[in-house]
Amino acid sequence: MNPMLKKLIDQGFMTEDQANYITDAIANKDNIIISGHRGHGILPLLASLGSVAQSNGKLKPVRNVATDLEDESVDYLLIGDLKEVDYPELLTTIFANKKASVITIKDADHSFSVMKVLSDVYKQNSDALKTYQLIECTKDADEVKKIAKIVKVEQTQSGKLERTTIK
């Protein structure tokens, strides 16, 4: 197991089953959206998942949208806290047109409707082949940061979004 994920397990942030599921999702090149408040551990999880993705292929952290998205040889794009970017438009474009998969965040500073973005992707390219993993981070009653749930989202051939709560 990736040492960064093992550290998150040891801290109680995620279970071993969740870590294994996420590792498999990255190996399958699923798109991953980490949601929650910054104080709920989304940025450390983003870094950890970037490490896992890098061990499975070529990872490109996106710092400059104008240039970093042009690299066709990457397996994963890591999109963190970009300033002055229209996140829904950026993600719709990448999900609809890029061969690379994406690991990104959804927080108060980057508020958008994931389901609307995914519906817009289907409208652009009628592609129902991608799988999206929505990882929701939160704090429990004792203020412990953790993954609350993982939702697998797939599109049917008709464009309907089917959600399955994993853990």
CORLINJO-V13364 format. One record per residue. PHI is phi in whole degrees, -180 to 180 (none if undefined). PSI is psi as a letter, one per 20 degrees, with the letter a starting at -180 (999 if undefined). OMEGA is omega in whole degrees, -180 to 180 (NA if undefined). Layout:
PHI/PSI/OMEGA, PHI/PSI/OMEGA
This chain:
none/q/178, -59/p/-177, -60/h/179, -70/h/176, -70/h/178, -60/h/178, -63/g/179, -67/h/175, -65/g/-179, -61/h/179, -82/i/-178, 81/j/-179, -72/h/179, -146/r/177, -91/r/177, -64/h/177, -62/g/178, -63/g/179, -61/g/179, -65/g/179, -62/g/-179, -65/g/178, -60/g/178, -65/h/179, -63/g/178, -68/g/178, -62/h/178, -82/i/180, 66/k/174, -70/q/172, -80/p/-176, -125/p/177, -121/o/-179, -99/p/-177, -117/q/178, 143/a/178, -81/q/179, -57/h/179, -75/j/-179, -101/j/174, 93/j/-177, -70/h/-178, -73/g/174, -62/h/178, -66/g/177, -57/g/179, -63/g/180, -64/g/180, -69/h/173, -62/h/177, -64/g/178, -64/g/-180, -63/h/-179, -65/h/178, -75/i/-180, -104/i/-177, 169/a/-178, -88/p/-180, -110/p/178, -126/o/173, -70/p/-179, -90/o/177, -114/h/180, -127/o/-176, -59/h/-176, -65/h/-176, -112/h/-173, -70/h/-179, -82/i/-177, -81/i/-177, -73/o/-177, -82/i/-174, -91/j/-176, -86/q/175, -94/h/-179, -135/p/170, -104/p/178, -106/o/-177, -114/o/-179, -99/c/-174, -91/n/177, -87/p/180, -93/q/175, 52/l/178, -124/p/175, -81/n/-175, -57/g/180, -58/g/180, -66/g/179, -60/g/-178, -66/h/178, -60/g/180, -63/g/-178, -67/g/-179, -62/h/-176, -80/h/-169, -120/i/-174, -91/q/175, -78/h/-179, -72/q/174, -90/r/-172, -130/q/167, -120/p/-176, -147/r/-179, -119/q/171, -137/o/180, -134/a/-177, -61/h/179, -77/i/-179, -128/m/-175, -86/p/177, -160/r/177, -91/o/180, -60/g/-177, -65/h/177, -67/g/178, -59/g/-179, -67/h/176, -66/g/178, -65/h/177, -60/g/-179, -64/h/179, -63/h/-179, -76/h/-173, -134/j/-179, 52/k/-178, -93/o/179, -109/k/-175, -92/i/-176, -86/q/176, -117/p/-180, -120/p/177, -113/o/177, -103/o/-177, -107/o/-177, -99/p/179, -104/q/-179, -155/a/171, -116/q/178, -86/a/-176, -61/h/179, -93/j/180, 67/k/178, -90/p/178, -73/p/180, -165/r/172, -81/o/-180, -79/g/179, -166/r/175, -123/p/179, -118/p/177, -90/p/-179, -119/p/176, -130/q/178, -105/p/175, -78/r/179, -62/h/178, -88/i/178, 95/i/179, -71/p/179, -89/p/178, -107/p/-178, -110/p/176, -131/p/176, -79/p/-175, -90/g/-177, -152/999/NA
